[in-house]
């Protein structure tokens, strides 16, 4: 058997899979169609380009499942996490990343690796020979999506994903906006400048909601129905669920004090998070939208402090494709009907940059073990990585399968003993157990190598 691993897709999952497999001694070829063939959301040909938020979410590895996943990946020498840490931006307790230098650094490291080759060109069929990982992500090309449907005999599932706008910092009116992290979390001088806040009183909020609901929206193609990932709902979809929904979501006013008017509590607050190291760009947190560009700029300029806003990128919506993994892939992430192919990343139905990269990490290690004739056990379901792969390969209900972020609900319950405990203690029990199990798994992996 040839010890060459082919990877279709150079996003988070494909990049991490290549790194892990190459470091295990395999020759790896990454097939990336960009920049020759573009997508709705990508702007460059760089590997691991971030197309939506610039946040890897919470970095708390004791109280948060995604923070635990960060910890597991760092322990496994993850390239994605190494480069995220190297290009981190102040973001309180979150891990935010300077997106362009991050992607360029990942690209440089992979292209410099002696065992990794990056080829251009679009994959349009499912290869019948060789060992492959399909990590083409939610923006899988139409031709490849059709080939997957033809092989699996089922319609590819899909949901719609929205992108939030990015604003030039110099165009924000600082006589109305102010710097502050909610609840002053992770408060340092840099943290104070990680988030900008724009306050609204009740009349301003009501006018904003009215304009948002009346704005012209991007229309779906004939035959498409709108299913959204709950963690990335467009603001107008949230607003349509009730006038107060946004005020209890991305526009909640809690944990913030307006220094321009400290005695008056805002009715709602729009937060913007720093999007690059220079602090020249800020993205509007939680403001994914499907408004048309003209309407979008008009509505967003109703936000106090953004009346003269200039946009480096306006929001948009695109169709995301994922497979029904519990039905189609086995416990080791191989396509049941064609086991020379593994799937990894968002196309498997995990949601989020880190979750995608984690599935790439695991797929790369599993493929490397197979090609070297070694035996590699799956990570325990008590770990964040193990919980995710268990979910997509059989733990989830196939009939209602939808994209999922990592969360403690995917983990086997912790035996708390001694009666009911509070949430911090319970989450700490989950993470302590996971770290011990992950450390043991990595040790076994090293022995098997």
Secondary structure, DSSP 8 states (H G I E B T S, - for coil): ---EEEEE--SHHHHHHHHHHHHTT-EEEEE--TTTS--SS--SS-TT---S-SEEEE--TTT-HHHHHHHHHHHTT-HHHHHHHHTEE--TTEEEE-HHHHHHHHHHHHHH-TTEEEE-S---S--SSSEEEE---TT--HHHHHHHHHHHTS--EEEEEEEEEEEEGGGS-TTTEEE--GGGTT-SHHHHTTEEEEEE-HHHHHHHHHHHHHS-B----TT----B-GGG--HHHHHHT-TTTGGGTTT--TT---TTSTTS--SEEEEEEE-STTS-EEEEEEEEE-B-HHHHHHHHTTSTT-TT--EEE--EEEEEEE--HHHHB-TTSBBTT-TTEEE-SGGGTB-SHHHHHHHHHHHHHHHHHHHTT-------TTSHHHHHHHIIIIIS-GGG---B---GGGS------SS---HHHHHHHHHHHHHHHHHHHHHHHHHH-
